[in-house]
């Protein structure tokens, strides 16, 4: 071998040995020392690299066991780092790594309570002077394969109220064909296992020039509780459990801003359970799935192709202060983080200076959210209202909701369908379309079995009323046409069944019905309502007049305490905008049908109370329209106390009653005993028996009233007398008897006319005053009332005049008695009482003459009998001469006056003596009470005899009273007074 070759070979071998010594031994040792020195110099924690290995032939570098941090508390470490540098890096002017492997990396990512990151404080590096930024190309770097195996990351965050602490282990990462100066993207795969068995997988392509990435991200079984403290700091919500899984394809481009697009994304949220911090349940969710979702960050658009949710349960509560529990929880916001203050060298835009915007910047645009198809199933909402007392609780569910084609821009209609049960037996079905911009929509809403008792706590503060039962059902078509101003239309039908309300003060039924059906409903907000027909089945109402003359309706209102002087008055409602037209409300009801109704009326102001009932109430009311003046027909029938029919027929204009009205009301065979409390109060007598027929015919034209009131009382009999301060002081029994006709009926006609537009005109007081005047007139002037029955109103039938000393009836007296008898025949319950009377002033002298004549006849009759002469049957038939009269005169004087004639009369002649004797006898008899009473009885007997024998009046209806003596003389005659009494 030539020497030159040997020397060359020795040189090469020497160089090779030196190269090996440098590469395998010296360089790794020096590098290890330098690295550890630098770590000791700049690291803030204990740091050490255990060993460095380098293969100068393959350019393989191995770093073993890097540790930064205290023993057993390393903050950054790895077991081994393998780097395979390719030889072409020497001439390709780029770093070319064939393979990089990092085995067993371990990192502690810790944020303290002040927000400091531990990794940022591992080294204290010298500060570099600020140099102007220069656009430089990135370092030329190619990596054929980069692998991370067995990685572990511990993350802890002390900034939240409840610290976050979790571990990512089994971290695997692989990067293929990465280059910084190439348009070709590198392939990458990342797999990690999170806390609670969650798994994270990322697979995609990465490019740094420009920075772009596409790929797929998948997270399975991520426990939300791990990151929940971040949410809890924003809202006081406690998470019990919940898992999230998602999968999406993405595109990221940072060349011009931040451009992120997600496609074919799907997510699953399962077993979600959220409570308040006090342990009150708020939300439970079995599962929610999102599929076919996409996100376009530059366009600010989120699209959810499909949403499926199952078994969500939520609690919504209105607190006593009126705020919702969710509203209160979500209203609390985290404290804003302090923003870094700009340095003096930084340019600060002034307030008026607009911020520069980049071309195509859409940051100011609102997000667009699109939901193609959503199905929410088996939801359950627990609603509670703690404002009223007692509190209200309502269960909604199972609730199903379908949403189609939702777009937050709202220009296209979305389809909605809601089905849910309401309470224990109610249900709601709503289906239709809704457009957000402008706000318009149409829905078909069906309600069944809605329990109206839910409204009880809201009624109790205002009325003493208890809703015992009631259910609402409806089939409605709702059309929303605008919200500014609000405008909507409702059509369809509604029904309230089994309504039962109770007056809690009286503890009695107030109002109820079996069913109230409203068909042909057509409501246009705010000023039009049309109803085709209202059917009211088995309605009932109770009306009570209390002892203080208030009513049970007045008692229903709850007394509100008056506001204190210092209490501010509530703000008044804002006046209507002048632009809003003042359109009157239009109401039209096609007809009202009533079936099997009833009512109770009680007047407790009377003693005893008056109570009556109306049953079998039914009928119809015609069309009611406040825009037209057509009269509505009325045809209603019923019964009072089960047996007395009542009817109301006619027509009226209910919205303008003074324009036109023609109503006839009839009551038949109403038992008057039910009105006994009223008769006891105002007449002072109870009613023993009787029936009432009442016909009321009221006609109104242009405010002019023409009313006819016909009252018929059959077989009225008054009962016991009752003490009443308001009773009239009149002979009521007599008045009743005077008003009764021959069949025992009282028939009264009370016409009323007047101008209803006159505020001083009132119908009811006029009718009552007319009735009272009629009774007063009959009671105070009964004979004049009777005379009116036979056309002798001007004749005074209360007394019969007799000529002085006579009991014979003259023609005028007989005429009066004939008229009186005719009237009494019309009033069979009346009895006549005759009080025979005589007047000494005019009757005395004549009675004495008549008595003396009878004495002559009686004395002479006895003389004839003693002599045996033939005598007539009665002494009054005798005719006596003057001689016989003079002979008997002295004997009559001695026997009747019980004394002897005066002695001085002996000196008188016979004629003078006879005159003295006669005058003395007559004077002694002129004031004889016996003669006067005998005449009085004869006069009374004459009247009764004529009434019975000639006028045909029953004898038992004429009573003779004890006689009396009067000083009254009328027209030269002596009156005999007549009295009327009722049987």
Secondary structure, DSSP 8 states (H G I E B T S, - for coil): --HHHHHHHHHHHHHHHHHHIIIIIIHHHHHHHHHHHHHHHHBSS-EEEEEEEEETTTTEEEEEEEEEEETTEEEEEEEEEEEEE-GGGGTTTSEEEEEEEEES-EEEEEE-TT--BSGGGSB-----------------EEEEEEEEEEEEEEEEE-SSSS-EEEEEEEEEEEEEEEETT-SS-EEEEEEEE-GGG-EEEEEEEEEETTEEEEEEEEEEEEEGGGTHHHHHHHS-EEEEEEEEEEEEEEEEE-SSS-EEEEEEEEEEEEEEEEEETTS-EEEEEEEEEEEEEEEETTTTEEEEEEEEEEEEEEEEEE-TTS-BHHHHHHH------------TTS----SSS-----TT--TTS--EEEEEEEEEEEEEEEEEE-SSSS-EEEEEEEEEEEEEEEETT--S-EEEEEEEEETTTEEEEEEEEEETTTTEEEEEEEEEEEEGGGGHHHHHTTBSEEEEEEEEEEEEEEEEEEETTEEEEEEEEEEEEEEEEEETTTTEEEEEEEEEEEEEEEEETTTEEEESEEEEES-EEEEEE-TTS-BHHHHHB-------TTS----------TTS-----EEEE--EEEEEEEEEEEETTSSS-EEEEEEEEEEEE--EESSS---EEEEEEEEETTTEEEEEEEEE-GGGTTTEEEEEEEEEEEEGGGGHHHHHHHTSEEEEEEEEEEEEEEEEETTEEEEEEEEEEEEEEEEEE---TTS-SS-HHHHHHHHB-TTSEEEEEEEEEEETTSTT--HHHHHHHHHHHHHHHHHH-HHHHHHHHTT-TTS-TTEEEEETT-----HHHHHHHHHHHHHHHH-TTEEEEEE-EE-HHHHHHHHHHHHHHHHHHHHHHHHHHHHT----SSGGG----HHHHHHHHHHHHHHHH-S---GGGGGS-HHHHHHHHHHHHHHHHTT-HHHHHHHHHHHHHHHHHIIIIIS---GGGEEE---EE----BTTEEEEEEEEEE-
